[in-house]
């Protein structure tokens, strides 16, 4: 039986933030997802490609095109998990358009993975489950829900993702 392979593309964002001092000075560090997947003892093959280390508020269409090109280069039928900052995650998912030959799920964290109360592990777990069950297309998996690209917004006041 052929093992499932998941392609993981990282773009930065809060999930990978590392804080250095009491003034909340931070930098986007190395992707934390490999450590998290090892801790979760996943039973699928995966590869991780760090495309960029960008705060999503600084994400441009040039960055989104780099992401789109990386996804396009993957084989037909690929399952792709994208870690992304939450502020522009919905926009980046929509930018991919109507994917027909790959399944792409975006996820991230509202608190850095390094924080004890981070939602990172929960969101990654939900995204991985959704990725394996969803039809081809682009999605956002946050707050325990799966949203089709173009149908979700981040509610800044409530600090959660909701349907448009």
C-alpha positions in Angstrom: 0.0 0.0 0.0 1.4 3.4 -1.0 1.9 5.8 1.9 0.3 9.2 1.8 2.7 12.1 1.3 1.9 15.6 2.5 3.8 18.6 1.2 4.2 21.3 3.8 5.1 24.9 2.7 5.9 27.5 5.4 5.6 31.2 4.9 6.2 32.6 8.4 3.6 34.3 10.5 2.8 34.1 14.2 3.1 30.3 14.4 6.8 30.7 13.9 7.4 33.8 16.0 10.1 33.8 18.6 10.1 36.5 21.3 13.4 37.8 22.6 12.7 40.2 25.5 10.0 41.8 27.7 9.3 44.4 25.1 7.8 41.7 22.9 10.5 42.1 20.3 10.1 39.2 18.0 11.4 37.7 14.8 9.9 35.0 12.7 12.1 32.0 13.4 12.6 28.6 11.8 9.5 26.7 11.0 8.2 24.9 14.1 6.1 22.4 12.3 8.7 19.7 12.0 9.2 19.6 15.8 5.4 19.6 16.3 4.9 16.7 13.8 7.6 14.7 15.6 5.9 15.3 18.9 2.5 14.2 17.4 4.1 10.9 16.0 2.3 11.3 12.7 2.1 8.2 10.5 2.4 9.8 7.1 5.3 10.9 5.0 5.9 14.6 4.6 8.3 17.1 3.3 8.8 20.7 4.5 9.8 23.6 2.3 10.4 27.0 4.0 9.4 29.4 1.2 9.7 32.6 3.2 9.6 34.0 6.7 7.2 36.9 6.3 4.7 38.4 8.8 1.4 38.1 6.9 0.8 41.9 7.2 3.9 42.3 5.0 2.8 39.6 2.5 2.5 40.9 -1.0 1.1 39.5 -4.2 4.7 38.8 -5.2 5.0 36.5 -2.1 1.6 34.9 -3.0 2.8 34.2 -6.5 5.9 32.6 -5.1 3.6 30.3 -3.0 1.3 29.7 -6.0 4.3 28.7 -8.2 5.6 26.3 -5.5 2.2 24.7 -5.3 1.9 24.5 -9.1 5.3 22.7 -9.3 4.0 19.9 -7.1 2.5 16.8 -8.8 -1.2 16.4 -9.7 -3.2 15.2 -6.7 -0.8 16.7 -4.2 -1.9 17.3 -0.6 -0.4 20.6 0.6 -0.4 22.2 4.0 0.5 25.8 4.1 1.5 27.5 7.4 0.7 31.2 7.1 0.2 34.3 9.2 -3.5 34.7 10.2 -4.0 38.4 9.2 -3.9 37.8 5.4 -4.3 34.0 5.3 -7.8 34.2 3.8 -6.5 36.6 1.1 -3.7 34.2 0.2 -6.0 31.2 0.0 -8.3 33.2 -2.3 -5.3 34.3 -4.4 -4.7 30.6 -5.4 -8.0 30.6 -7.3 -10.0 27.5 -8.0 -7.4 24.7 -7.8 -8.6 21.7 -9.6 -5.8 19.2 -9.3 -4.4 19.7 -5.8 -5.8 20.0 -2.2 -4.3 23.0 -0.3 -5.2 23.8 3.3 -3.9 26.9 5.0 -3.5 27.1 8.8 -1.6 29.1 11.4 -1.8 30.2 14.9 -3.2 33.2 16.8 -0.4 32.7 19.4 3.1 31.5 18.6 3.7 27.8 18.8 6.3 28.5 21.5 3.6 29.7 23.9 2.0 27.2 26.2 -1.5 28.3 25.3 -0.9 28.4 21.6 -3.6 27.1 19.2 -0.9 25.9 16.8 -1.0 22.2 17.5 -4.9 22.2 17.4 -5.0 24.1 14.2 -2.3 21.9 12.5 -4.1 18.7 13.6 -7.4 20.0 12.2 -5.8 21.1 9.0 -4.1 17.7 8.5 -7.3 15.9 9.0 -9.2 18.2 6.7 -6.4 17.9 4.1 -6.8 14.2 3.9 -10.6 14.3 3.6 -11.2 17.4 1.4 -11.8 17.5 -2.3 -9.3 19.4 -4.4 -9.3 23.1 -3.9 -8.0 25.7 -1.5 -9.2 26.0 2.1 -8.5 27.6 5.5 -8.5 25.5 8.6 -8.7 27.6 11.8 -10.6 27.5 15.1 -11.8 23.9 14.5 -13.5 24.7 11.2 -12.7 24.2 7.5 -13.6 27.1 5.2 -13.5 27.1 1.4 -11.1 29.8 0.1 -13.1 33.0 -0.6 -15.7 32.2 2.0 -13.9 33.1 5.2 -12.8 36.2 7.1 -10.8 36.8 10.2 -12.9 38.6 12.8 -10.3 40.8 14.5 -12.5 41.8 17.4 -13.3 38.1 18.3 -9.9 36.9 17.2 -11.3 34.0 15.2 -12.2 33.0 11.7 -15.8 33.1 10.5 -17.8 32.6 7.3 -18.2 35.6 5.1 
